[in-house]
Amino acid sequence: MRAGENEKYNEVLKRAWDKFQINFTLNLFENDLDGVEVFGFGTRYKDDKVEERLINELPLLRYFIQEFRNRHTKLFAFLADNSVDLSSEMGNAFYVRPSEIILPFDRSSFLREIDCNWIVDLTPREKDILKLVACGFPASYIKEKLYLGIRTVENYIANIKAKLNCHTKVELIKKAQKIASTGILDH
């Protein structure tokens, strides 16, 4: 690392915390042929258990990134047209990992804030059924697999459709597949 790089980086982190109470905590990145796509997450919390909580929430953060990409396609097109090589701009400081990573204590509030109420609202049994729906299994198979009555399964599916704002079975299957692909139903 060049002289002064670490000090400049630490100064930026300190200023972000002192002025805005933002603790830059985690960067998730994905390599592709065009470079690296990075999503940085900042929080307003500091404690010793943050890395553990953050690792437990990786599927949720991946789901958030997926939704963010879907909702901001014009922004990503603009960014692709105007990409910047941050590693050459920042040097080795670009690769330094912060010593503290923080997540909010109240998972339910966080989920509601990022418009993922359905994660909180789904019961464990509804999540089990949603996993099977994501695989395209019919209610008759789900009833056998989970030892439930057919009407019970159909009621669960109707409730899940309402919670996920789906109007058709096909819409539900597509949304279930999208959700399942993030790994969020595995927690």
Rosetta silent file (secondary structure, phi, psi, omega in degrees, C-alpha in Angstrom):
SEQUENCE: MRAGENEKYNEVLKRAWDKFQINFTLNLFENDLDGVEVFGFGTRYKDDKVEERLINELPLLRYFIQEFRNRHTKLFAFLADNSVDLSSEMGNAFYVRPSEIILPFDRSSFLREIDCNWIVDLTPREKDILKLVACGFPASYIKEKLYLGIRTVENYIANIKAKLNCHTKVELIKKAQKIASTGILDH
SCORE:     score description
SCORE:     0.000 S_00000001
   1 L     0.000  135.293  178.631    0.000    0.000    0.000 S_00000001
   2 L   -67.785  152.658  179.308    1.307    3.444   -0.912 S_00000001
   3 L   -58.422  133.084  177.187    2.083    5.859    1.910 S_00000001
   4 L    90.618  -17.597 -178.189   -1.014    7.698    3.001 S_00000001
   5 H   -61.724  -48.703 -178.415   -3.557    5.393    1.314 S_00000001
   6 H   -62.733  -40.063  179.285   -4.676    3.713    4.516 S_00000001
   7 H   -64.009  -42.607  179.404   -4.929    7.070    6.313 S_00000001
   8 H   -63.356  -43.503 -179.812   -7.062    8.559    3.500 S_00000001
   9 H   -63.340  -46.427  178.904   -9.346    5.536    3.489 S_00000001
  10 H   -63.550  -34.908  177.856   -9.721    5.610    7.271 S_00000001
  11 H   -64.545  -41.991  177.678  -10.398    9.350    7.115 S_00000001
  12 H   -62.791  -45.026  179.092  -13.252    8.758    4.636 S_00000001
  13 H   -62.261  -42.716  179.713  -14.708    6.037    6.868 S_00000001
  14 H   -64.988  -42.711 -179.832  -14.417    8.271    9.949 S_00000001
  15 H   -64.627  -40.530  177.911  -16.008   11.227    8.180 S_00000001
  16 H   -60.777  -39.961 -179.958  -18.891    9.053    6.963 S_00000001
  17 H   -73.494  -48.721 -176.279  -19.511    7.907   10.533 S_00000001
  18 H   -63.401  -41.502 -174.340  -18.995   11.292   12.248 S_00000001
  19 H   -88.442  -38.236 -172.661  -21.034   13.325    9.801 S_00000001
  20 H  -119.475   -3.154 -174.968  -23.696   10.868    8.585 S_00000001
  21 L    54.410   43.007  176.288  -23.558    7.933   11.067 S_00000001
  22 L  -112.862  125.594  177.281  -22.920    5.559    8.166 S_00000001
  23 E  -108.587  106.876  178.471  -20.626    2.615    8.734 S_00000001
  24 E   -70.238  120.447 -164.823  -19.549    1.119    5.396 S_00000001
  25 E  -119.547  -38.590 -171.677  -19.636   -2.535    6.223 S_00000001
  26 E  -146.677  139.751  171.531  -19.862   -4.997    3.355 S_00000001
  27 E  -121.541  123.623  172.943  -19.195   -5.187   -0.344 S_00000001
  28 E  -103.403  133.280 -177.367  -20.672   -8.020   -2.358 S_00000001
  29 E  -135.434  158.800 -179.795  -19.148   -8.413   -5.772 S_00000001
  30 E  -137.655  125.287  177.632  -19.524  -10.496   -8.872 S_00000001
  31 E   -84.817  141.496  169.457  -16.834  -10.955  -11.524 S_00000001
  32 E  -145.855 -175.948 -175.847  -17.729  -11.088  -15.184 S_00000001
  33 L   -65.436  -26.067 -177.926  -15.942  -10.517  -18.484 S_00000001
  34 L   -88.339   -6.925 -178.977  -16.531   -6.759  -18.346 S_00000001
  35 E   140.581 -140.540 -176.703  -15.123   -6.304  -14.841 S_00000001
  36 E  -128.333  133.823  173.655  -16.559   -6.446  -11.357 S_00000001
  37 E  -103.309  126.744 -175.270  -19.992   -5.415  -10.156 S_00000001
  38 E  -122.819  135.529  171.044  -19.942   -4.298   -6.531 S_00000001
  39 E  -117.068  120.044  178.725  -22.760   -3.561   -4.122 S_00000001
  40 E   -99.859  136.954  178.538  -21.678   -1.761   -0.992 S_00000001
  41 E  -117.747  133.309  176.462  -23.803   -1.856    2.129 S_00000001
  42 E  -122.143  151.717  179.668  -23.581    0.661    4.930 S_00000001
  43 E  -132.229  175.637  177.235  -25.330    0.648    8.277 S_00000001
  44 L  -113.753   27.453 -176.090  -25.883    2.921   11.238 S_00000001
  45 L  -129.736  152.554  174.055  -24.822    0.327   13.823 S_00000001
  46 L  -140.110  126.919  173.509  -21.574   -0.815   15.428 S_00000001
  47 L  -164.696  178.393 -174.253  -21.083   -3.943   17.528 S_00000001
  48 L   -84.250  -18.920 -173.739  -18.987   -7.111   17.828 S_00000001
  49 L   -99.999   10.650 -171.390  -21.449   -9.656   16.342 S_00000001
  50 H   -64.048  -41.225 -178.642  -22.128   -7.934   13.041 S_00000001
  51 H   -60.904  -40.791  178.977  -20.131  -10.273   10.779 S_00000001
  52 H   -61.487  -46.369  179.293  -22.017  -13.273   12.127 S_00000001
  53 H   -66.210  -38.019 -179.125  -25.387  -11.626   11.504 S_00000001
  54 H   -63.873  -44.387  177.969  -24.304  -10.432    8.092 S_00000001
  55 H   -60.520  -38.068  178.499  -23.292  -13.915    6.982 S_00000001
  56 H   -67.249  -20.190 -176.877  -26.708  -15.191    8.106 S_00000001
  57 L  -105.115   10.556 -179.478  -28.397  -12.568    5.908 S_00000001
  58 H   -56.121  -42.584  177.482  -26.476  -13.110    2.655 S_00000001
  59 H   -60.136  -38.257  178.603  -29.499  -14.643    0.866 S_00000001
  60 H   -65.616  -42.980  178.953  -31.557  -11.615    1.860 S_00000001
  61 H   -64.894  -38.119  176.278  -28.874   -9.215    0.624 S_00000001
  62 H   -64.330  -40.104  176.998  -28.656  -11.140   -2.677 S_00000001
  63 H   -62.719  -43.944  178.313  -32.440  -10.894   -3.027 S_00000001
  64 H   -58.504  -44.875  179.109  -32.236   -7.156   -2.349 S_00000001
  65 H   -60.922  -44.797  179.255  -29.546   -6.788   -5.051 S_00000001
  66 H   -59.627  -46.015  178.902  -31.669   -8.762   -7.522 S_00000001
  67 H   -65.988  -40.517  179.377  -34.708   -6.563   -6.816 S_00000001
  68 H   -61.669  -43.844  176.773  -32.593   -3.409   -6.962 S_00000001
  69 H   -58.497  -46.590 -178.082  -31.250   -4.451  -10.377 S_00000001
  70 H   -62.997  -37.295 -176.082  -34.780   -5.131  -11.641 S_00000001
  71 H   -83.469  -13.640 -174.990  -36.121   -1.793  -10.424 S_00000001
  72 L  -129.632   47.227 -177.194  -33.217    0.308  -11.700 S_00000001
  73 H   -61.962  -37.148  179.430  -32.386   -1.037  -15.164 S_00000001
  74 H   -65.110  -39.854  178.218  -31.846    2.479  -16.598 S_00000001
  75 H   -61.834  -43.348 -179.286  -29.368    3.267  -13.836 S_00000001
  76 H   -68.203  -33.507  175.254  -27.396    0.081  -14.563 S_00000001
  77 H   -64.635  -43.349  177.676  -27.341    0.873  -18.286 S_00000001
  78 H   -61.510  -45.398 -179.921  -25.968    4.335  -17.462 S_00000001
  79 H   -63.442  -37.885  178.761  -23.355    2.845  -15.121 S_00000001
  80 H   -64.496  -38.198  179.350  -22.298    0.310  -17.751 S_00000001
  81 H   -73.615  -19.786 -175.162  -21.807    3.123  -20.263 S_00000001
  82 L  -128.373   44.320 -175.761  -19.807    5.186  -17.743 S_00000001
  83 L   -68.484  153.437 -178.419  -17.842    2.587  -15.794 S_00000001
  84 L  -129.760  137.898  176.483  -14.903    3.593  -13.606 S_00000001
  85 L   -88.675   90.332 -176.814  -11.940    1.495  -12.556 S_00000001
  86 H   -65.994  -32.253 -178.085  -12.018    2.208   -8.808 S_00000001
  87 H   -63.871  -36.073  177.965   -9.131   -0.107   -8.032 S_00000001
  88 H   -75.868  -29.177  178.175   -6.752    2.004  -10.126 S_00000001
  89 H   -71.619  -40.277 -174.126   -8.185    5.203   -8.621 S_00000001
  90 H   -98.959  -17.091 -177.251   -7.875    4.027   -4.998 S_00000001
  91 H    70.738 -148.565 -176.850   -4.949    1.633   -5.231 S_00000001
  92 H   -63.785  -24.922  179.957   -4.613   -1.013   -2.515 S_00000001
  93 H   -60.600  -24.529  178.573   -7.032    0.819   -0.201 S_00000001
  94 H   -60.588  -31.013 -174.792   -9.793   -0.400   -2.510 S_00000001
  95 H   -95.073   -1.558 -178.539   -9.175   -3.946   -1.270 S_00000001
  96 L   -75.159  129.699  179.486   -8.984   -3.185    2.471 S_00000001
  97 L   -90.726  132.673  177.854  -11.832   -4.750    4.402 S_00000001
  98 L   -58.272  149.488 -178.390  -13.382   -2.668    7.182 S_00000001
  99 L   -78.525  -19.178 -179.735  -12.650   -3.976   10.662 S_00000001
 100 L  -125.930  134.955  176.357  -16.310   -3.701   11.757 S_00000001
 101 L  -126.191  127.739 -171.983  -19.422   -4.921    9.944 S_00000001
 102 L  -126.614  140.671  172.309  -22.832   -4.012   11.369 S_00000001
 103 L  -125.436  155.352  177.263  -26.419   -5.018   10.623 S_00000001
 104 L   -61.565  151.020  178.754  -29.619   -3.718   12.160 S_00000001
 105 L   -75.094  -35.314 -173.484  -30.858   -5.572   15.219 S_00000001
 106 L   -95.671   93.559 -177.178  -34.482   -5.646   14.108 S_00000001
 107 H   -59.318  -41.287 -178.582  -34.658   -7.918   11.061 S_00000001
 108 H   -60.568  -44.418  178.838  -38.430   -7.406   10.634 S_00000001
 109 H   -63.599  -41.707  178.500  -38.083   -3.619   10.414 S_00000001
 110 H   -60.947  -45.893 -179.724  -35.249   -3.969    7.922 S_00000001
 111 H   -63.248  -40.661  178.207  -37.312   -6.316    5.739 S_00000001
 112 H   -65.827  -37.311 -179.081  -40.304   -3.998    5.812 S_00000001
 113 H   -66.069  -32.817  178.893  -38.074   -1.048    4.940 S_00000001
 114 L   -96.369   18.303  174.334  -36.760   -2.770    1.795 S_00000001
 115 L    64.940   40.068  176.077  -40.291   -3.811    0.775 S_00000001
 116 L  -121.441   43.778  179.977  -39.898   -7.494    1.668 S_00000001
 117 H   -54.759  -34.946 -175.097  -42.791   -7.764    4.141 S_00000001
 118 H   -59.073  -29.267  179.008  -43.718  -11.131    2.714 S_00000001
 119 H   -64.431  -41.430  178.754  -40.592  -12.718    4.230 S_00000001
 120 H   -70.500  -39.690 -173.195  -41.788  -11.716    7.687 S_00000001
 121 H   -76.430  -23.885 -179.709  -45.404  -12.563    6.935 S_00000001
 122 L   -74.083  132.958  176.123  -44.832  -16.086    5.574 S_00000001
 123 L   -77.728  163.987  176.877  -45.130  -18.841    8.167 S_00000001
 124 H   -56.979  -38.466  179.307  -42.552  -21.657    8.232 S_00000001
 125 H   -67.297  -38.653  178.073  -45.141  -24.012    6.664 S_00000001
 126 H   -65.281  -35.666  176.525  -45.894  -21.479    3.921 S_00000001
 127 H   -65.783  -39.924  176.547  -42.160  -21.258    3.177 S_00000001
 128 H   -59.826  -45.001 -179.216  -42.016  -25.065    2.918 S_00000001
 129 H   -67.374  -40.824 -179.947  -44.910  -25.028    0.475 S_00000001
 130 H   -61.240  -37.810  176.332  -43.435  -22.115   -1.495 S_00000001
 131 H   -59.574  -42.463 -179.818  -40.204  -24.114   -1.992 S_00000001
 132 H   -71.789  -36.390  176.124  -42.221  -26.966   -3.493 S_00000001
 133 H   -62.637  -39.115  179.305  -44.294  -24.569   -5.613 S_00000001
 134 H   -59.727  -29.005  177.868  -41.021  -23.121   -6.941 S_00000001
 135 L   -82.730   -4.655  178.388  -40.199  -26.605   -8.234 S_00000001
 136 L    85.973   12.692 -178.677  -43.549  -26.664  -10.054 S_00000001
 137 L   -73.036  139.693  177.467  -45.102  -29.391   -7.929 S_00000001
 138 L   -77.332  165.485 -179.418  -48.914  -29.549   -7.888 S_00000001
 139 H   -56.538  -35.818 -178.842  -50.993  -29.426   -4.698 S_00000001
 140 H   -62.912  -38.485  177.379  -51.558  -33.198   -4.919 S_00000001
 141 H   -71.132  -43.102 -178.296  -47.809  -33.846   -4.682 S_00000001
 142 H   -60.728  -40.148 -179.882  -47.321  -31.242   -1.925 S_00000001
 143 H   -62.163  -40.624  178.774  -50.050  -32.849    0.206 S_00000001
 144 H   -68.266  -43.578 -176.616  -48.292  -36.220   -0.006 S_00000001
 145 H   -65.067  -38.161 -175.346  -44.845  -34.753    0.635 S_00000001
 146 H  -104.693    5.162  178.935  -45.941  -32.736    3.704 S_00000001
 147 L    57.203   50.395  179.265  -48.647  -35.124    4.973 S_00000001
 148 L  -122.247  164.649  173.697  -51.431  -32.563    4.629 S_00000001
 149 L   -78.613  156.400 -177.886  -54.934  -32.621    3.209 S_00000001
 150 H   -62.989  -40.584  179.170  -55.496  -31.286   -0.301 S_00000001
 151 H   -65.774  -35.975  177.715  -57.787  -28.480    0.930 S_00000001
 152 H   -62.350  -46.429  179.176  -55.165  -27.469    3.505 S_00000001
 153 H   -62.489  -44.771  179.821  -52.516  -27.210    0.780 S_00000001
 154 H   -61.866  -38.070  176.750  -54.879  -25.266   -1.476 S_00000001
 155 H   -65.810  -42.470  176.799  -55.627  -22.848    1.387 S_00000001
 156 H   -59.642  -46.064 -179.168  -51.921  -22.378    2.048 S_00000001
 157 H   -61.890  -41.274  177.666  -51.322  -21.678   -1.652 S_00000001
 158 H   -62.513  -42.152  178.260  -54.173  -19.139   -1.712 S_00000001
 159 H   -64.506  -41.708  179.745  -52.710  -17.384    1.349 S_00000001
 160 H   -64.291  -43.825  178.006  -49.228  -17.342   -0.187 S_00000001
 161 H   -56.900  -42.950 -179.722  -50.617  -15.910   -3.442 S_00000001
 162 H   -65.619  -44.677 -178.328  -52.273  -13.109   -1.472 S_00000001
 163 H   -65.876  -33.009 -178.762  -49.132  -12.349    0.554 S_00000001
 164 L   -94.567    3.102  179.135  -46.943  -12.277   -2.571 S_00000001
 165 L    58.244   45.437  176.726  -49.548  -10.321   -4.553 S_00000001
 166 L  -106.739  141.420 -176.958  -49.856  -13.026   -7.212 S_00000001
 167 L  -105.505  -20.787 -179.623  -53.089  -13.477   -9.117 S_00000001
 168 L  -129.324  163.895  178.104  -52.429  -16.726  -10.983 S_00000001
 169 H   -65.041  -39.588  179.285  -50.674  -20.004  -10.282 S_00000001
 170 H   -62.757  -43.861  177.815  -48.169  -19.296  -13.089 S_00000001
 171 H   -60.695  -41.795  178.630  -47.365  -15.899  -11.562 S_00000001
 172 H   -63.588  -44.455 -179.681  -46.897  -17.581   -8.178 S_00000001
 173 H   -61.557  -45.069  179.857  -44.565  -20.240   -9.619 S_00000001
 174 H   -61.898  -44.429 -179.652  -42.416  -17.605  -11.364 S_00000001
 175 H   -67.647  -39.427  178.532  -42.166  -15.478   -8.225 S_00000001
 176 H   -62.436  -40.817  178.351  -41.467  -18.565   -6.088 S_00000001
 177 H   -64.423  -41.566  178.701  -38.644  -19.586   -8.441 S_00000001
 178 H   -62.687  -45.202  179.788  -37.163  -16.105   -8.299 S_00000001
 179 H   -65.346  -45.205 -178.488  -37.337  -16.068   -4.498 S_00000001
 180 H   -63.737  -32.355 -178.642  -35.970  -19.617   -4.179 S_00000001
 181 H   -64.438  -21.599  179.426  -33.025  -18.772   -6.465 S_00000001
 182 L   -82.469  -16.579 -177.406  -31.758  -16.308   -3.840 S_00000001
 183 L    86.337    1.178 -174.993  -31.605  -18.975   -1.116 S_00000001
 184 H   -67.108  -25.112  179.246  -33.783  -16.923    1.188 S_00000001
 185 H   -79.369   -8.618 -179.140  -36.245  -19.789    1.731 S_00000001
 186 H   -84.346   -3.199 -179.110  -33.470  -21.985    3.068 S_00000001
 187 L  -105.412    0.000    0.000  -33.222  -19.986    6.310 S_00000001
